[in-house]
Amino acid sequence: MSRRSASVRFILITLVIDALGFGLVVPIVPSLVLELSGLTVSDASIWVGGLLTAFALMQFACAPMLGGLSDRYGRRPVLLISLSGICVNYLVLAWAPSLLWLVIGRLIAGATAANASTATAYIADVTPPKDRAGQFGLIGAMFGIGFVAGPAIGGVLGAYGLRLPFIAAAVLAGCNVLYGFLVLPESLPPERRRAFDWRRANPLGSLRVVMANRVLGRLAIAYGCNWFALGALQTVFVLANELRFGWDTRHNGMALALAGLGSAVVQGLLVRRVVPALGERRAALTGAAITAVAYLCMAFAPAGWVVLLGIVLQAVGAITNPAVQGLVSASASADRQGETQGALSSVQGLMAIVSPLVASWVFSTFTGPIAPILLPGAPFVVSALAFGVAIWAVWGVRPPPALVPGEALVTVLPER
């Protein structure tokens, strides 16, 4: 196994652990909150929502910081330190004696999960521009595997003890730290590093830098629309199907597993074939159009099988994000890959905060006693509109000219 393949394998395992950790807590944390607090289910739900928000806020705040640090000191130390933090987070959750310690654990988890921006920058460092969309598709596939496996592992191990899943995850993260220490080379040589700038290494500064450039601004909007729609799906999918079709936990769990599995297969296998054939811009437009149709199927589904059709179409449309990330990576210079990917992670974190609030409000408005019309799938209409915005954003982007072999990418980010 070559040094490069070992390093890429390490990055992909890291991303699986990130997604695994997020999915792992879904079936465990509510029960753990009830155990530690003694509150009613209604009151405990407030704490559960607060823990999710704490995770998203820390990820939003720390992603550009880790990306900027990796541009200054290299990818390897940032990745290894953040992975060590993930291990610490799981240990805190495993032995948390109170709700306060749960909050501390989730804050650590959100900060360290922001390492996805550094991991993506590492992939960009070691991958030729023409192959990056395919590798970014593998990143999406790893998240899909983690999102499918996380709840399953958490549910099975949690049946033997609420703390056991966290201990298992801590061991897994610790093994990955050791593996990375042994096999992971540095991907960013000293001559391509740049000074750390606090004005740019914060979520607002990072977003300003990206939005100040027309091309990157449009691509960031398209990227955010995808995560906005996904957040709405995670927020109201179960409630909408329960209200419309009487689906129970088993039906909804199987449907969500299908969504994660389909996305993993498409991004792991289809992206590397479709994106080179269509080009990144056309692939992004095609995927966005397919996904918009998918959300409309879920919104107006007269029967459960139409929801499943929407899930299949959504999986096919998962070519969108790797194509957009490929366009973003090609539009940023080598010494700003970490900063740019950190900005995208901030967009993702911002959508993780905003999308559940919007989706739950829309769902309540169209299912409540004074609803203008009864439409449990109304949030998915908003998701389809979001992909309409994504199509508009990508439509105005022209891909950068092909590089002469050996030529460095020219930055499109303004110096400040």
Secondary structure, DSSP 4 states (H G I P E B T S, - for coil): --HHHHHHHHHHHHHHHHHHHHHHTTTTHHHHHHHHH---HHHHHHHHHHHHHHHHHHHHHHHHHHHHHHHHH-HHHHHHHHHHHHHHHHHHHHH--SHHHHHHHHHHHHHHHTTHHHHHHHHHHHS-GGGHHHHHHHHHHHHHHHHHHHHHHHHHHHTT-TTHHHHHHHHHHHHHHHHHHHH----S-GGG-----TTTSSHHHHHHHHHTSHHHHHHHHHHHHHHHHHHHHHHHHHHHHHHHH---HHHHHHHHHHHHHHHHHIIIIIHHHHHHHH-HHHHHHHHHHHHHHHHHHHHS-SSHHHHHHHHHHHHHGGGHHHHHHHHHHHTS-GGGHHHHHHHHHHHHHHHHHHHHHHHHHHHHHTTSTT-SS--TTHHHHHHHHHHHHHHHHHHT--PPPPPPTTPPPPP-SPP-
